Amino acid sequence: MLPDLAQGEACVGKKAPFVSLFFELQHRTRLSGLPRDDQDIGAAKAGFAVAADKVCGFHIEALLLADLLEVRDRDQDRRRYPLDLTHRRCLFRLGPRLFSPRMPMSRYQIRVHYPAAADRLVLRTELDWDHDLVGTPTADGASFTVESSQPWLYFKAAIRTATGLVWQPGFNRVAEPHPEGRDLYPSFFSGMDGRITKLRAIDGVRFRLYLPPGYDENSLKRYPVLYMHDGSNLFLPEEAFMGQSWEVDDTLNTLNALAAIDQVIVVAIYANDRMQDYTAPGYIPFASWCADVLRPWVDNNCRTLTGPKNTAVMGSSLGGVLAMQSVWGRPDAFGMAGCLSSTFGVFDDLFERVATDPVPNLRIYLDSGWPNDNFERNVAMRDLLLRRGLEPGKQLQYFVFPGAAHRESAWGTRVHIAFQWFFSRSPKGL
């Protein structure tokens, strides 16, 4: 015997609206006989959509989802509708909302910061991708308010030009309700790739900059900074050891397109004498040079977010040792250190100093491959940092990568993990 409508609606209170919708479909099809031909099936689907709109408020999505249901006629013959690409997209994007209880209305406040264009900025959202939302002009852009019962909201900023609408490049952005609103610094004409500058030199030390997409277009945006050692291995194969670079620019371009991190400026510092500058005792004055000479130059010539909480340093092997020295010895300049496959204890005194020095306010990322990739040394440093009181997940991250070798390609493959931990977006950022 088919369950009745009252039983189905009772499921809503148990956070099972899909069950309720299915019961209502059965109830409505029973009233006029179970579907036997295309006309009856269409009526059943329409009834399902009415029920969906009544219980969950998603009418069109339910119509598509109804095609997935197995509907039986009174002779128990089965009619099954194929799961084509349209249905898969519907389930992937909208299924979680259909299968969840109705959400209360939420207010999304999105502040778009873009120079000299407040009257031309618009917002497009998934509520209607063809409709311009016009914001309230602000001193440096426009503020938009959107109301929706959804627990998140897909949207994109766009700008009106003489030739039409120009969308912010990249994937759709996702907003969640936040009591203080959220801030977006878009670019529209810069593409999705950052740019690598020409080589510069200060005091004989060469370096390049990676500037994120939109850096030259949106002058309102300021950026955290990552200083990376062995800079010749980061971007260009023709400069890298054995012709294999980390492809840091490609990794950051991808993370930026996904809006997975706050955009970051990278300072790639080229090594002159690694055994002098990356080991004890020479790594102490070289780390201080980076803090006292190079860092002020970058802050004065680029739009940076300053202070240790916005400044990271990273390296691999001996470069990781130098990164640890930088954050441990100069916490006034560097607040985060990424140390990949570091040779702790070989040409340095970091074990002794970490064991006895006052613990600064910092965040440290450690990793290694296994076997042979300085695995034991990094485990020992992790354990020492834990004994000194660093909190796992908050101040310290450690990963081991089985089978990963001591080479540039392995570091380039996994460096995105450190990027995402250091530069994850703030709750207010988009």
Summary of the structure (lengths in Angstrom):
residues: 430
radius of gyration: 27.9
end to end distance: 51.7
largest distance: 87.9
contacts: 1410
relative contact order: 0.08
helix: 36%
strand: 24%
